[in-house]
Amino acid sequence: MTTQQIICITIFLVTLVFYMSNKFPLPLVSMTSMVALTLTGCLTPDAALATFSNSSAIIMGSMFIIAGGLNRTQ
């Protein structure tokens, strides 16, 4: 394994641990992971930002907002 692969796997494992611990908000953990992957060179900035213009990501984000609103108002 190369050093780059070890760094990427470590970031993903730390992300999974933070997801499972639920101590921090999920958007904070995911954005921090994206920034860490970009800063370490595992992900190019263009590839990291290209995901935000994907229609699937926009639909999923909208669904989370709607689910959060319904969860609070019932």
mmCIF file of the N, C-alpha and C atoms, coordinates in Angstrom:
data_MODEL
# 
_entry.id   MODEL 
# 
loop_
_atom_site.group_PDB 
_atom_site.id 
_atom_site.type_symbol 
_atom_site.label_atom_id 
_atom_site.label_alt_id 
_atom_site.label_comp_id 
_atom_site.label_asym_id 
_atom_site.label_entity_id 
_atom_site.label_seq_id 
_atom_site.pdbx_PDB_ins_code 
_atom_site.Cartn_x 
_atom_site.Cartn_y 
_atom_site.Cartn_z 
_atom_site.occupancy 
_atom_site.B_iso_or_equiv 
_atom_site.pdbx_formal_charge 
_atom_site.auth_seq_id 
_atom_site.auth_comp_id 
_atom_site.auth_asym_id 
_atom_site.auth_atom_id 
_atom_site.pdbx_PDB_model_num 
ATOM 1   N N  . MET A 1 1  ? 0.838   -1.188 0.000  1.00 0.00 ? 1  MET A N  1 
ATOM 2   C CA . MET A 1 1  ? 0.000   0.000  0.000  1.00 0.00 ? 1  MET A CA 1 
ATOM 3   C C  . MET A 1 1  ? 0.877   1.244  0.000  1.00 0.00 ? 1  MET A C  1 
ATOM 4   N N  . THR A 1 2  ? 0.403   2.215  -0.725 1.00 0.00 ? 2  THR A N  1 
ATOM 5   C CA . THR A 1 2  ? 1.132   3.474  -0.753 1.00 0.00 ? 2  THR A CA 1 
ATOM 6   C C  . THR A 1 2  ? 0.696   4.353  0.422  1.00 0.00 ? 2  THR A C  1 
ATOM 7   N N  . THR A 1 3  ? 1.457   5.378  0.657  1.00 0.00 ? 3  THR A N  1 
ATOM 8   C CA . THR A 1 3  ? 1.142   6.314  1.737  1.00 0.00 ? 3  THR A CA 1 
ATOM 9   C C  . THR A 1 3  ? -0.194  7.001  1.482  1.00 0.00 ? 3  THR A C  1 
ATOM 10  N N  . GLN A 1 4  ? -0.457  7.326  0.221  1.00 0.00 ? 4  GLN A N  1 
ATOM 11  C CA . GLN A 1 4  ? -1.713  7.988  -0.139 1.00 0.00 ? 4  GLN A CA 1 
ATOM 12  C C  . GLN A 1 4  ? -2.918  7.101  0.186  1.00 0.00 ? 4  GLN A C  1 
ATOM 13  N N  . GLN A 1 5  ? -2.815  5.821  -0.079 1.00 0.00 ? 5  GLN A N  1 
ATOM 14  C CA . GLN A 1 5  ? -3.906  4.895  0.222  1.00 0.00 ? 5  GLN A CA 1 
ATOM 15  C C  . GLN A 1 5  ? -4.127  4.766  1.725  1.00 0.00 ? 5  GLN A C  1 
ATOM 16  N N  . ILE A 1 6  ? -3.060  4.738  2.474  1.00 0.00 ? 6  ILE A N  1 
ATOM 17  C CA . ILE A 1 6  ? -3.180  4.638  3.933  1.00 0.00 ? 6  ILE A CA 1 
ATOM 18  C C  . ILE A 1 6  ? -3.863  5.879  4.498  1.00 0.00 ? 6  ILE A C  1 
ATOM 19  N N  . ILE A 1 7  ? -3.517  7.052  3.971  1.00 0.00 ? 7  ILE A N  1 
ATOM 20  C CA . ILE A 1 7  ? -4.139  8.297  4.423  1.00 0.00 ? 7  ILE A CA 1 
ATOM 21  C C  . ILE A 1 7  ? -5.630  8.281  4.116  1.00 0.00 ? 7  ILE A C  1 
ATOM 22  N N  . CYS A 1 8  ? -6.001  7.865  2.911  1.00 0.00 ? 8  CYS A N  1 
ATOM 23  C CA . CYS A 1 8  ? -7.417  7.830  2.524  1.00 0.00 ? 8  CYS A CA 1 
ATOM 24  C C  . CYS A 1 8  ? -8.206  6.850  3.376  1.00 0.00 ? 8  CYS A C  1 
ATOM 25  N N  . ILE A 1 9  ? -7.683  5.670  3.607  1.00 0.00 ? 9  ILE A N  1 
ATOM 26  C CA . ILE A 1 9  ? -8.373  4.673  4.417  1.00 0.00 ? 9  ILE A CA 1 
ATOM 27  C C  . ILE A 1 9  ? -8.517  5.162  5.855  1.00 0.00 ? 9  ILE A C  1 
ATOM 28  N N  . THR A 1 10 ? -7.485  5.819  6.367  1.00 0.00 ? 10 THR A N  1 
ATOM 29  C CA . THR A 1 10 ? -7.546  6.358  7.730  1.00 0.00 ? 10 THR A CA 1 
ATOM 30  C C  . THR A 1 10 ? -8.641  7.414  7.849  1.00 0.00 ? 10 THR A C  1 
ATOM 31  N N  . ILE A 1 11 ? -8.727  8.303  6.876  1.00 0.00 ? 11 ILE A N  1 
ATOM 32  C CA . ILE A 1 11 ? -9.758  9.339  6.901  1.00 0.00 ? 11 ILE A CA 1 
ATOM 33  C C  . ILE A 1 11 ? -11.147 8.704  6.846  1.00 0.00 ? 11 ILE A C  1 
ATOM 34  N N  . PHE A 1 12 ? -11.322 7.696  6.007  1.00 0.00 ? 12 PHE A N  1 
ATOM 35  C CA . PHE A 1 12 ? -12.622 7.045  5.917  1.00 0.00 ? 12 PHE A CA 1 
ATOM 36  C C  . PHE A 1 12 ? -12.988 6.308  7.205  1.00 0.00 ? 12 PHE A C  1 
ATOM 37  N N  . LEU A 1 13 ? -12.014 5.675  7.840  1.00 0.00 ? 13 LEU A N  1 
ATOM 38  C CA . LEU A 1 13 ? -12.295 4.981  9.100  1.00 0.00 ? 13 LEU A CA 1 
ATOM 39  C C  . LEU A 1 13 ? -12.653 5.961  10.211 1.00 0.00 ? 13 LEU A C  1 
ATOM 40  N N  . VAL A 1 14 ? -11.930 7.075  10.278 1.00 0.00 ? 14 VAL A N  1 
ATOM 41  C CA . VAL A 1 14 ? -12.246 8.103  11.281 1.00 0.00 ? 14 VAL A CA 1 
ATOM 42  C C  . VAL A 1 14 ? -13.642 8.674  11.018 1.00 0.00 ? 14 VAL A C  1 
ATOM 43  N N  . THR A 1 15 ? -13.985 8.856  9.762  1.00 0.00 ? 15 THR A N  1 
ATOM 44  C CA . THR A 1 15 ? -15.318 9.342  9.411  1.00 0.00 ? 15 THR A CA 1 
ATOM 45  C C  . THR A 1 15 ? -16.391 8.361  9.874  1.00 0.00 ? 15 THR A C  1 
ATOM 46  N N  . LEU A 1 16 ? -16.173 7.078  9.643  1.00 0.00 ? 16 LEU A N  1 
ATOM 47  C CA . LEU A 1 16 ? -17.135 6.068  10.089 1.00 0.00 ? 16 LEU A CA 1 
ATOM 48  C C  . LEU A 1 16 ? -17.297 6.059  11.599 1.00 0.00 ? 16 LEU A C  1 
ATOM 49  N N  . VAL A 1 17 ? -16.187 6.214  12.317 1.00 0.00 ? 17 VAL A N  1 
ATOM 50  C CA . VAL A 1 17 ? -16.259 6.240  13.780 1.00 0.00 ? 17 VAL A CA 1 
ATOM 51  C C  . VAL A 1 17 ? -17.078 7.441  14.247 1.00 0.00 ? 17 VAL A C  1 
ATOM 52  N N  . PHE A 1 18 ? -16.853 8.602  13.640 1.00 0.00 ? 18 PHE A N  1 
ATOM 53  C CA . PHE A 1 18 ? -17.623 9.790  14.023 1.00 0.00 ? 18 PHE A CA 1 
ATOM 54  C C  . PHE A 1 18 ? -19.087 9.660  13.642 1.00 0.00 ? 18 PHE A C  1 
ATOM 55  N N  . TYR A 1 19 ? -19.386 9.004  12.514 1.00 0.00 ? 19 TYR A N  1 
ATOM 56  C CA . TYR A 1 19 ? -20.781 8.754  12.140 1.00 0.00 ? 19 TYR A CA 1 
ATOM 57  C C  . TYR A 1 19 ? -21.464 7.863  13.177 1.00 0.00 ? 19 TYR A C  1 
ATOM 58  N N  . MET A 1 20 ? -20.778 6.813  13.592 1.00 0.00 ? 20 MET A N  1 
ATOM 59  C CA . MET A 1 20 ? -21.384 5.871  14.534 1.00 0.00 ? 20 MET A CA 1 
ATOM 60  C C  . MET A 1 20 ? -21.495 6.442  15.950 1.00 0.00 ? 20 MET A C  1 
ATOM 61  N N  . SER A 1 21 ? -20.563 7.304  16.333 1.00 0.00 ? 21 SER A N  1 
ATOM 62  C CA . SER A 1 21 ? -20.615 7.873  17.677 1.00 0.00 ? 21 SER A CA 1 
ATOM 63  C C  . SER A 1 21 ? -21.722 8.908  17.816 1.00 0.00 ? 21 SER A C  1 
ATOM 64  N N  . ASN A 1 22 ? -22.061 9.569  16.720 1.00 0.00 ? 22 ASN A N  1 
ATOM 65  C CA . ASN A 1 22 ? -23.148 10.556 16.681 1.00 0.00 ? 22 ASN A CA 1 
ATOM 66  C C  . ASN A 1 22 ? -22.926 11.699 17.675 1.00 0.00 ? 22 ASN A C  1 
ATOM 67  N N  . LYS A 1 23 ? -21.662 12.051 17.942 1.00 0.00 ? 23 LYS A N  1 
ATOM 68  C CA . LYS A 1 23 ? -21.348 13.158 18.848 1.00 0.00 ? 23 LYS A CA 1 
ATOM 69  C C  . LYS A 1 23 ? -21.335 14.497 18.116 1.00 0.00 ? 23 LYS A C  1 
ATOM 70  N N  . PHE A 1 24 ? -21.084 14.461 16.827 1.00 0.00 ? 24 PHE A N  1 
ATOM 71  C CA . PHE A 1 24 ? -21.046 15.675 16.011 1.00 0.00 ? 24 PHE A CA 1 
ATOM 72  C C  . PHE A 1 24 ? -22.131 15.568 14.940 1.00 0.00 ? 24 PHE A C  1 
ATOM 73  N N  . PRO A 1 25 ? -22.625 16.695 14.452 1.00 0.00 ? 25 PRO A N  1 
ATOM 74  C CA . PRO A 1 25 ? -23.627 16.638 13.383 1.00 0.00 ? 25 PRO A CA 1 
ATOM 75  C C  . PRO A 1 25 ? -23.040 15.980 12.127 1.00 0.00 ? 25 PRO A C  1 
ATOM 76  N N  . LEU A 1 26 ? -23.868 15.201 11.450 1.00 0.00 ? 26 LEU A N  1 
ATOM 77  C CA . LEU A 1 26 ? -23.393 14.482 10.270 1.00 0.00 ? 26 LEU A CA 1 
ATOM 78  C C  . LEU A 1 26 ? -22.875 15.401 9.162  1.00 0.00 ? 26 LEU A C  1 
ATOM 79  N N  . PRO A 1 27 ? -23.531 16.554 8.903  1.00 0.00 ? 27 PRO A N  1 
ATOM 80  C CA . PRO A 1 27 ? -22.972 17.438 7.867  1.00 0.00 ? 27 PRO A CA 1 
ATOM 81  C C  . PRO A 1 27 ? -21.566 17.949 8.221  1.00 0.00 ? 27 PRO A C  1 
ATOM 82  N N  . LEU A 1 28 ? -21.326 18.214 9.496  1.00 0.00 ? 28 LEU A N  1 
ATOM 83  C CA . LEU A 1 28 ? -20.002 18.671 9.919  1.00 0.00 ? 28 LEU A CA 1 
ATOM 84  C C  . LEU A 1 28 ? -18.949 17.593 9.681  1.00 0.00 ? 28 LEU A C  1 
ATOM 85  N N  . VAL A 1 29 ? -19.283 16.362 10.014 1.00 0.00 ? 29 VAL A N  1 
ATOM 86  C CA . VAL A 1 29 ? -18.339 15.255 9.821  1.00 0.00 ? 29 VAL A CA 1 
ATOM 87  C C  . VAL A 1 29 ? -18.061 15.038 8.345  1.00 0.00 ? 29 VAL A C  1 
ATOM 88  N N  . SER A 1 30 ? -19.095 15.062 7.521  1.00 0.00 ? 30 SER A N  1 
ATOM 89  C CA . SER A 1 30 ? -18.892 14.801 6.095  1.00 0.00 ? 30 SER A CA 1 
ATOM 90  C C  . SER A 1 30 ? -18.119 15.927 5.411  1.00 0.00 ? 30 SER A C  1 
ATOM 91  N N  . MET A 1 31 ? -18.410 17.176 5.771  1.00 0.00 ? 31 MET A N  1 
ATOM 92  C CA . MET A 1 31 ? -17.672 18.288 5.155  1.00 0.00 ? 31 MET A CA 1 
ATOM 93  C C  . MET A 1 31 ? -16.217 18.309 5.630  1.00 0.00 ? 31 MET A C  1 
ATOM 94  N N  . THR A 1 32 ? -15.987 17.968 6.887  1.00 0.00 ? 32 THR A N  1 
ATOM 95  C CA . THR A 1 32 ? -14.621 17.895 7.396  1.00 0.00 ? 32 THR A CA 1 
ATOM 96  C C  . THR A 1 32 ? -13.848 16.790 6.682  1.00 0.00 ? 32 THR A C  1 
ATOM 97  N N  . SER A 1 33 ? -14.500 15.674 6.436  1.00 0.00 ? 33 SER A N  1 
ATOM 98  C CA . SER A 1 33 ? -13.851 14.580 5.709  1.00 0.00 ? 33 SER A CA 1 
ATOM 99  C C  . SER A 1 33 ? -13.517 14.990 4.283  1.00 0.00 ? 33 SER A C  1 
ATOM 100 N N  . MET A 1 34 ? -14.448 15.706 3.640  1.00 0.00 ? 34 MET A N  1 
ATOM 101 C CA . MET A 1 34 ? -14.185 16.161 2.279  1.00 0.00 ? 34 MET A CA 1 
ATOM 102 C C  . MET A 1 34 ? -12.997 17.125 2.238  1.00 0.00 ? 34 MET A C  1 
ATOM 103 N N  . VAL A 1 35 ? -12.939 18.034 3.201  1.00 0.00 ? 35 VAL A N  1 
ATOM 104 C CA . VAL A 1 35 ? -11.816 18.978 3.259  1.00 0.00 ? 35 VAL A CA 1 
ATOM 105 C C  . VAL A 1 35 ? -10.510 18.234 3.537  1.00 0.00 ? 35 VAL A C  1 
ATOM 106 N N  . ALA A 1 36 ? -10.550 17.254 4.432  1.00 0.00 ? 36 ALA A N  1 
ATOM 107 C CA . ALA A 1 36 ? -9.342  16.482 4.746  1.00 0.00 ? 36 ALA A CA 1 
ATOM 108 C C  . ALA A 1 36 ? -8.869  15.697 3.524  1.00 0.00 ? 36 ALA A C  1 
ATOM 109 N N  . LEU A 1 37 ? -9.798  15.108 2.791  1.00 0.00 ? 37 LEU A N  1 
ATOM 110 C CA . LEU A 1 37 ? -9.417  14.377 1.576  1.00 0.00 ? 37 LEU A CA 1 
ATOM 111 C C  . LEU A 1 37 ? -8.840  15.314 0.519  1.00 0.00 ? 37 LEU A C  1 
ATOM 112 N N  . THR A 1 38 ? -9.380  16.511 0.442  1.00 0.00 ? 38 THR A N  1 
ATOM 113 C CA . THR A 1 38 ? -8.870  17.481 -0.532 1.00 0.00 ? 38 THR A CA 1 
ATOM 114 C C  . THR A 1 38 ? -7.492  17.995 -0.127 1.00 0.00 ? 38 THR A C  1 
ATOM 115 N N  . LEU A 1 39 ? -7.304  18.289 1.162  1.00 0.00 ? 39 LEU A N  1 
ATOM 116 C CA . LEU A 1 39 ? -6.016  18.816 1.614  1.00 0.00 ? 39 LEU A CA 1 
ATOM 117 C C  . LEU A 1 39 ? -4.888  17.786 1.517  1.00 0.00 ? 39 LEU A C  1 
ATOM 118 N N  . THR A 1 40 ? -5.219  16.511 1.700  1.00 0.00 ? 40 THR A N  1 
ATOM 119 C CA . THR A 1 40 ? -4.192  15.474 1.625  1.00 0.00 ? 40 THR A CA 1 
ATOM 120 C C  . THR A 1 40 ? -3.917  15.027 0.196  1.00 0.00 ? 40 THR A C  1 
ATOM 121 N N  . GLY A 1 41 ? -4.725  15.480 -0.753 1.00 0.00 ? 41 GLY A N  1 
ATOM 122 C CA . GLY A 1 41 ? -4.489  15.141 -2.153 1.00 0.00 ? 41 GLY A CA 1 
ATOM 123 C C  . GLY A 1 41 ? -5.175  13.869 -2.605 1.00 0.00 ? 41 GLY A C  1 
ATOM 124 N N  . CYS A 1 42 ? -6.003  13.282 -1.747 1.00 0.00 ? 42 CYS A N  1 
ATOM 125 C CA . CYS A 1 42 ? -6.755  12.085 -2.142 1.00 0.00 ? 42 CYS A CA 1 
ATOM 126 C C  . CYS A 1 42 ? -7.864  12.430 -3.123 1.00 0.00 ? 42 CYS A C  1 
ATOM 127 N N  . LEU A 1 43 ? -8.327  13.664 -3.070 1.00 0.00 ? 43 LEU A N  1 
ATOM 128 C CA . LEU A 1 43 ? -9.432  14.127 -3.894 1.00 0.00 ? 43 LEU A CA 1 
ATOM 129 C C  . LEU A 1 43 ? -9.066  15.484 -4.470 1.00 0.00 ? 43 LEU A C  1 
ATOM 130 N N  . THR A 1 44 ? -9.327  15.672 -5.751 1.00 0.00 ? 44 THR A N  1 
ATOM 131 C CA . THR A 1 44 ? -9.041  16.970 -6.355 1.00 0.00 ? 44 THR A CA 1 
ATOM 132 C C  . THR A 1 44 ? -10.145 17.953 -5.969 1.00 0.00 ? 44 THR A C  1 
ATOM 133 N N  . PRO A 1 45 ? -9.825  19.235 -5.907 1.00 0.00 ? 45 PRO A N  1 
ATOM 134 C CA . PRO A 1 45 ? -10.873 20.212 -5.575 1.00 0.00 ? 45 PRO A CA 1 
ATOM 135 C C  . PRO A 1 45 ? -12.030 20.197 -6.566 1.00 0.00 ? 45 PRO A C  1 
ATOM 136 N N  . ASP A 1 46 ? -11.734 19.984 -7.842 1.00 0.00 ? 46 ASP A N  1 
ATOM 137 C CA . ASP A 1 46 ? -12.807 19.920 -8.839 1.00 0.00 ? 46 ASP A CA 1 
ATOM 138 C C  . ASP A 1 46 ? -13.742 18.748 -8.578 1.00 0.00 ? 46 ASP A C  1 
ATOM 139 N N  . ALA A 1 47 ? -13.185 17.606 -8.240 1.00 0.00 ? 47 ALA A N  1 
ATOM 140 C CA . ALA A 1 47 ? -14.014 16.426 -7.957 1.00 0.00 ? 47 ALA A CA 1 
ATOM 141 C C  . ALA A 1 47 ? -14.820 16.618 -6.677 1.00 0.00 ? 47 ALA A C  1 
ATOM 142 N N  . ALA A 1 48 ? -14.236 17.279 -5.697 1.00 0.00 ? 48 ALA A N  1 
ATOM 143 C CA . ALA A 1 48 ? -14.945 17.500 -4.433 1.00 0.00 ? 48 ALA A CA 1 
ATOM 144 C C  . ALA A 1 48 ? -16.128 18.439 -4.616 1.00 0.00 ? 48 ALA A C  1 
ATOM 145 N N  . LEU A 1 49 ? -15.959 19.468 -5.396 1.00 0.00 ? 49 LEU A N  1 
ATOM 146 C CA . LEU A 1 49 ? -17.035 20.443 -5.589 1.00 0.00 ? 49 LEU A CA 1 
ATOM 147 C C  . LEU A 1 49 ? -18.029 20.025 -6.661 1.00 0.00 ? 49 LEU A C  1 
ATOM 148 N N  . ALA A 1 50 ? -17.654 19.094 -7.526 1.00 0.00 ? 50 ALA A N  1 
ATOM 149 C CA . ALA A 1 50 ? -18.555 18.652 -8.592 1.00 0.00 ? 50 ALA A CA 1 
ATOM 150 C C  . ALA A 1 50 ? -19.757 17.909 -8.029 1.00 0.00 ? 50 ALA A C  1 
ATOM 151 N N  . THR A 1 51 ? -19.611 17.324 -6.867 1.00 0.00 ? 51 THR A N  1 
ATOM 152 C CA . THR A 1 51 ? -20.707 16.565 -6.265 1.00 0.00 ? 51 THR A CA 1 
ATOM 153 C C  . THR A 1 51 ? -21.877 17.469 -5.899 1.00 0.00 ? 51 THR A C  1 
ATOM 154 N N  . PHE A 1 52 ? -21.617 18.714 -5.553 1.00 0.00 ? 52 PHE A N  1 
ATOM 155 C CA . PHE A 1 52 ? -22.687 19.610 -5.130 1.00 0.00 ? 52 PHE A CA 1 
ATOM 156 C C  . PHE A 1 52 ? -23.622 19.984 -6.271 1.00 0.00 ? 52 PHE A C  1 
ATOM 157 N N  . SER A 1 53 ? -23.158 19.897 -7.508 1.00 0.00 ? 53 SER A N  1 
ATOM 158 C CA . SER A 1 53 ? -24.024 20.229 -8.638 1.00 0.00 ? 53 SER A CA 1 
ATOM 159 C C  . SER A 1 53 ? -24.766 19.011 -9.174 1.00 0.00 ? 53 SER A C  1 
ATOM 160 N N  . ASN A 1 54 ? -24.543 17.855 -8.600 1.00 0.00 ? 54 ASN A N  1 
ATOM 161 C CA . ASN A 1 54 ? -25.231 16.635 -9.009 1.00 0.00 ? 54 ASN A CA 1 
ATOM 162 C C  . ASN A 1 54 ? -26.680 16.692 -8.526 1.00 0.00 ? 54 ASN A C  1 
ATOM 163 N N  . SER A 1 55 ? -27.615 16.353 -9.393 1.00 0.00 ? 55 SER A N  1 
ATOM 164 C CA . SER A 1 55 ? -29.033 16.440 -9.019 1.00 0.00 ? 55 SER A CA 1 
ATOM 165 C C  . SER A 1 55 ? -29.391 15.454 -7.911 1.00 0.00 ? 55 SER A C  1 
ATOM 166 N N  . SER A 1 56 ? -28.718 14.328 -7.847 1.00 0.00 ? 56 SER A N  1 
ATOM 167 C CA . SER A 1 56 ? -29.006 13.360 -6.783 1.00 0.00 ? 56 SER A CA 1 
ATOM 168 C C  . SER A 1 56 ? -28.651 13.933 -5.415 1.00 0.00 ? 56 SER A C  1 
ATOM 169 N N  . ALA A 1 57 ? -27.537 14.643 -5.340 1.00 0.00 ? 57 ALA A N  1 
ATOM 170 C CA . ALA A 1 57 ? -27.135 15.260 -4.067 1.00 0.00 ? 57 ALA A CA 1 
ATOM 171 C C  . ALA A 1 57 ? -28.126 16.342 -3.654 1.00 0.00 ? 57 ALA A C  1 
ATOM 172 N N  . ILE A 1 58 ? -28.622 17.097 -4.609 1.00 0.00 ? 58 ILE A N  1 
ATOM 173 C CA . ILE A 1 58 ? -29.597 18.150 -4.307 1.00 0.00 ? 58 ILE A CA 1 
ATOM 174 C C  . ILE A 1 58 ? -30.904 17.536 -3.816 1.00 0.00 ? 58 ILE A C  1 
ATOM 175 N N  . ILE A 1 59 ? -31.338 16.448 -4.451 1.00 0.00 ? 59 ILE A N  1 
ATOM 176 C CA . ILE A 1 59 ? -32.572 15.781 -4.032 1.00 0.00 ? 59 ILE A CA 1 
ATOM 177 C C  . ILE A 1 59 ? -32.411 15.193 -2.633 1.00 0.00 ? 59 ILE A C  1 
ATOM 178 N N  . MET A 1 60 ? -31.270 14.554 -2.350 1.00 0.00 ? 60 MET A N  1 
ATOM 179 C CA . MET A 1 60 ? -31.046 13.971 -1.028 1.00 0.00 ? 60 MET A CA 1 
ATOM 180 C C  . MET A 1 60 ? -31.014 15.057 0.046  1.00 0.00 ? 60 MET A C  1 
ATOM 181 N N  . GLY A 1 61 ? -30.351 16.163 -0.228 1.00 0.00 ? 61 GLY A N  1 
ATOM 182 C CA . GLY A 1 61 ? -30.318 17.277 0.722  1.00 0.00 ? 61 GLY A CA 1 
ATOM 183 C C  . GLY A 1 61 ? -31.706 17.823 0.987  1.00 0.00 ? 61 GLY A C  1 
ATOM 184 N N  . SER A 1 62 ? -32.498 17.935 -0.060 1.00 0.00 ? 62 SER A N  1 
ATOM 185 C CA . SER A 1 62 ? -33.876 18.411 0.103  1.00 0.00 ? 62 SER A CA 1 
ATOM 186 C C  . SER A 1 62 ? -34.703 17.443 0.931  1.00 0.00 ? 62 SER A C  1 
ATOM 187 N N  . MET A 1 63 ? -34.500 16.161 0.728  1.00 0.00 ? 63 MET A N  1 
ATOM 188 C CA . MET A 1 63 ? -35.241 15.157 1.495  1.00 0.00 ? 63 MET A CA 1 
ATOM 189 C C  . MET A 1 63 ? -34.875 15.229 2.986  1.00 0.00 ? 63 MET A C  1 
ATOM 190 N N  . PHE A 1 64 ? -33.587 15.472 3.278  1.00 0.00 ? 64 PHE A N  1 
ATOM 191 C CA . PHE A 1 64 ? -33.173 15.607 4.674  1.00 0.00 ? 64 PHE A CA 1 
ATOM 192 C C  . PHE A 1 64 ? -33.831 16.819 5.328  1.00 0.00 ? 64 PHE A C  1 
ATOM 193 N N  . ILE A 1 65 ? -33.940 17.904 4.586  1.00 0.00 ? 65 ILE A N  1 
ATOM 194 C CA . ILE A 1 65 ? -34.567 19.113 5.120  1.00 0.00 ? 65 ILE A CA 1 
ATOM 195 C C  . ILE A 1 65 ? -36.047 18.870 5.381  1.00 0.00 ? 65 ILE A C  1 
ATOM 196 N N  . ILE A 1 66 ? -36.733 18.228 4.441  1.00 0.00 ? 66 ILE A N  1 
ATOM 197 C CA . ILE A 1 66 ? -38.150 17.938 4.604  1.00 0.00 ? 66 ILE A CA 1 
ATOM 198 C C  . ILE A 1 66 ? -38.360 16.967 5.784  1.00 0.00 ? 66 ILE A C  1 
ATOM 199 N N  . ALA A 1 67 ? -37.523 15.947 5.875  1.00 0.00 ? 67 ALA A N  1 
ATOM 200 C CA . ALA A 1 67 ? -37.655 14.982 6.971  1.00 0.00 ? 67 ALA A CA 1 
ATOM 201 C C  . ALA A 1 67 ? -37.408 15.654 8.321  1.00 0.00 ? 67 ALA A C  1 
ATOM 202 N N  . GLY A 1 68 ? -36.451 16.558 8.386  1.00 0.00 ? 68 GLY A N  1 
ATOM 203 C CA . GLY A 1 68 ? -36.199 17.284 9.633  1.00 0.00 ? 68 GLY A CA 1 
ATOM 204 C C  . GLY A 1 68 ? -37.369 18.170 10.027 1.00 0.00 ? 68 GLY A C  1 
ATOM 205 N N  . GLY A 1 69 ? -37.974 18.816 9.046  1.00 0.00 ? 69 GLY A N  1 
ATOM 206 C CA . GLY A 1 69 ? -39.148 19.654 9.326  1.00 0.00 ? 69 GLY A CA 1 
ATOM 207 C C  . GLY A 1 69 ? -40.330 18.832 9.788  1.00 0.00 ? 69 GLY A C  1 
ATOM 208 N N  . LEU A 1 70 ? -40.558 17.696 9.134  1.00 0.00 ? 70 LEU A N  1 
ATOM 209 C CA . LEU A 1 70 ? -41.672 16.836 9.543  1.00 0.00 ? 70 LEU A CA 1 
ATOM 210 C C  . LEU A 1 70 ? -41.415 16.212 10.908 1.00 0.00 ? 70 LEU A C  1 
ATOM 211 N N  . ASN A 1 71 ? -40.173 15.944 11.193 1.00 0.00 ? 71 ASN A N  1 
ATOM 212 C CA . ASN A 1 71 ? -39.814 15.348 12.485 1.00 0.00 ? 71 ASN A CA 1 
ATOM 213 C C  . ASN A 1 71 ? -40.085 16.327 13.633 1.00 0.00 ? 71 ASN A C  1 
ATOM 214 N N  . ARG A 1 72 ? -39.872 17.606 13.383 1.00 0.00 ? 72 ARG A N  1 
ATOM 215 C CA . ARG A 1 72 ? -40.095 18.603 14.441 1.00 0.00 ? 72 ARG A CA 1 
ATOM 216 C C  . ARG A 1 72 ? -41.566 18.959 14.596 1.00 0.00 ? 72 ARG A C  1 
ATOM 217 N N  . THR A 1 73 ? -42.317 18.964 13.510 1.00 0.00 ? 73 THR A N  1 
ATOM 218 C CA . THR A 1 73 ? -43.707 19.385 13.595 1.00 0.00 ? 73 THR A CA 1 
ATOM 219 C C  . THR A 1 73 ? -44.676 18.225 13.747 1.00 0.00 ? 73 THR A C  1 
ATOM 220 N N  . GLN A 1 74 ? -44.352 17.088 13.240 1.00 0.00 ? 74 GLN A N  1 
ATOM 221 C CA . GLN A 1 74 ? -45.183 15.881 13.262 1.00 0.00 ? 74 GLN A CA 1 
ATOM 222 C C  . GLN A 1 74 ? -46.571 16.194 12.792 1.00 0.00 ? 74 GLN A C  1 
# 
